[in-house]
Amino acid sequence: MRTIKTFLNKVLPIFAVVMTISCASKKDVVYFQNLSAFETMVDTDTYTTRLKVGDKVGIAITSENPIASAPFNLTTSASASGEESSGISNYLVDVEGNITLPVLGSIQVKGASVPEIKSLIKKKLIEGGLLKDPQVLVSLDGFYITILGQVRSPGTFYIPGQRITILQALGMAGDLDISGKRDNVLVMRDFNGTKVSTRIDLTKKEVLNSPVYYLTQNDVVYVEPNESKVNESKSSNRALTLSVASLLLTLTTTVVVLLRN
C-alpha cells in the first residue's frame, strides 16, 4: 500500500498540471465581453494620419494650364497640343522631415496630415504667383506594420491605404491563436523619435476608443503567450494534452491493479 500511495502522490500532481494547462476559459478568448447585444457606441474617431520620417507621399499638381503646371511635377508632362499626361510623383520624407518638390523646393511635412500638406502647397503656389487656381492631390503611399507573437501568421504587412484598425491588422495576421493573451496586447509606436508602448485589452469594448485602435506607420503589435502556453512548453494543443492525461490515468490504473495482484 505504501508503494501505491507513493506512486499516486507522484502521478496525481502531474495529472493536475496537465488538466490545468489544457483548459482555456471563455473569458480568456472571447473579444468584447462587456459589449451588450444591440449596444450603440458613440463614434469618437478623431484619428488623423500624420507623416513620419521615411514615409512616401504622392503629390500631383495640376491647373487650367497644363504647360504651366508641368514643371511642378516629376512625372507630369505637357505636350505641344496642351494635353497633360497626369501622374502622381512620390516623395520621400527625409530625416529632417522634409520633402523636396520641383520649383517649390524643400517643404516641412513631418507631423502634418494629408489635408494640411495639400493646403500648404496650394498656398505657396497661389501666394507666390506661380499658378492660377492650382489643384493639388496628396496621398500617403501606404505604410508597413509588424505583428509578432501568438498569431497564426506573424510578419510585416504593407498597408496600401492611410489607416487600418488593430482588428483589421490582426485579421491580416490570421487572428490570435488560442494561446494568445488577449487582455494584454502590446502596441509599440514611434512618436517624434520616442518609442511609446501601449497595452490594450481585446476582451473589453473600451479598446474601440483606444489611442492605438488605429495603427500608424511602422507600428509593432506583439501578442504575448498566455499562462497555459508558457506552462505547456512542448504541447501546443488541447487534444495532445488530453491524450497525455488519458495515458497517465491508464498507467496509474494498470500499476494499481498489478500491485494489488
C-alpha positions, -999 to 999 in steps of 0.1 A, spaced: 0 0 0 29 24 8 42 18 -28 8 26 -43 4 57 -22 39 69 -32 32 63 -68 -1 82 -67 15 111 -49 39 115 -78 14 109 -107 -16 129 -95 2 163 -93 14 158 -128 -22 149 -139 -35 180 -122 -10 203 -140 -18 187 -174 -55 193 -168 -49 229 -157 -29 239 -188 -54 222 -211 -83 244 -200 -88 278 -216 -119 295 -201 -143 316 -222 -133 348 -205 -97 343 -218 -105 341 -255 -137 360 -263 -134 396 -276 -156 425 -263 -171 406 -235 -187 436 -219 -204 447 -252 -242 441 -249 -264 430 -277 -276 459 -299 -255 483 -278 -248 516 -295 -214 532 -291 -207 568 -300 -181 572 -327 -153 592 -311 -129 587 -341 -106 616 -341 -77 598 -357 -57 616 -383 -27 601 -402 4 623 -398 36 619 -418 67 605 -402 103 603 -414 107 576 -440 71 579 -453 64 582 -491 39 608 -501 23 611 -535 17 646 -549 3 658 -582 -2 695 -591 -24 705 -620 -41 737 -632 -62 750 -661 -29 755 -680 -12 720 -682 20 736 -696 23 759 -667 18 732 -641 40 706 -657 73 719 -641 59 713 -606 57 676 -611 83 649 -615 62 626 -637 38 650 -653 45 664 -688 25 686 -712 25 682 -750 26 710 -775 -11 705 -780 -17 714 -744 -28 679 -733 -14 669 -699 -2 634 -690 -10 634 -653 6 612 -627 14 612 -590 51 618 -581 63 600 -549 85 619 -525 104 605 -495 102 623 -462 139 627 -452 155 625 -418 147 662 -412 111 657 -420 112 675 -454 102 666 -489 117 684 -519 94 695 -547 103 708 -582 104 746 -582 89 749 -547 120 733 -531 121 719 -495 88 717 -475 85 705 -439 58 678 -437 68 657 -407 38 657 -383 14 672 -409 -17 655 -421 -26 650 -458 -51 679 -459 -26 702 -442 1 693 -468 -24 699 -496 -33 734 -482 3 743 -476 14 735 -512 -16 753 -527 -9 783 -505 27 785 -517 16 782 -554 -10 810 -551 9 834 -529 40 830 -550 20 838 -581 32 805 -596 -1 790 -607 -36 803 -612 -63 781 -595 -39 752 -588 -53 717 -579 -32 697 -555 -36 659 -550 -18 645 -519 -19 609 -508 1 587 -484 18 559 -504 10 532 -479 30 521 -449 42 490 -430 32 474 -397 46 444 -379 27 418 -360 45 393 -338 38 367 -311 9 344 -308 -9 350 -341 -13 325 -369 7 343 -395 32 368 -379 51 391 -401 54 426 -416 25 438 -437 21 465 -463 -10 487 -458 -20 504 -491 -44 529 -475 -39 557 -450 -50 538 -419 -60 504 -405 -75 493 -372 -58 469 -349 -86 444 -355 -81 446 -393 -44 442 -388 -48 411 -366 -72 397 -392 -44 401 -418 -22 380 -395 -48 353 -392 -61 364 -358 -47 354 -324 -43 317 -319 -58 300 -288 -27 307 -268 -25 344 -274 -31 367 -244 -60 388 -254 -61 411 -224 -26 425 -227 -17 431 -263 13 455 -267 15 482 -294 48 499 -298 48 532 -317 75 557 -328 63 592 -317 86 620 -327 117 599 -322 105 583 -289 92 547 -286 59 547 -269 43 514 -256 6 510 -250 -12 479 -238 -48 471 -247 -74 446 -237 -92 430 -266 -118 414 -243 -132 448 -234 -152 471 -257 -131 501 -245 -104 491 -270 -126 506 -297 -118 541 -282 -81 534 -276 -55 558 -290 -39 528 -307 -71 514 -322 -59 529 -354 -24 518 -362 2 542 -378 33 538 -399 58 513 -385 37 503 -355 47 469 -339 20 447 -324 31 420 -300 7 393 -287 23 375 -257 16 339 -248 -9 332 -221 0 312 -189 -12 280 -204 11 283 -234 41 292 -211 34 262 -188 26 239 -216 60 241 -231 61 214 -258 24 206 -260 6 231 -284 -30 219 -284 -56 205 -261 -60 173 -279 -25 162 -273 -27 173 -237 -58 152 -231 -41 122 -247 -13 125 -222 -37 128 -194 -56 97 -206 -23 78 -208 -14 88 -173 -47 76 -159 -44 43 -178 -9 38 -165 -20 46 -129 -49 21 -131 -27 -6 -146 0 -2 -119 -25 -2 -91 -41 -34 -104 -7 -51 -108 5 -41 -73 -27 -54 -58 -22 -88 -76 
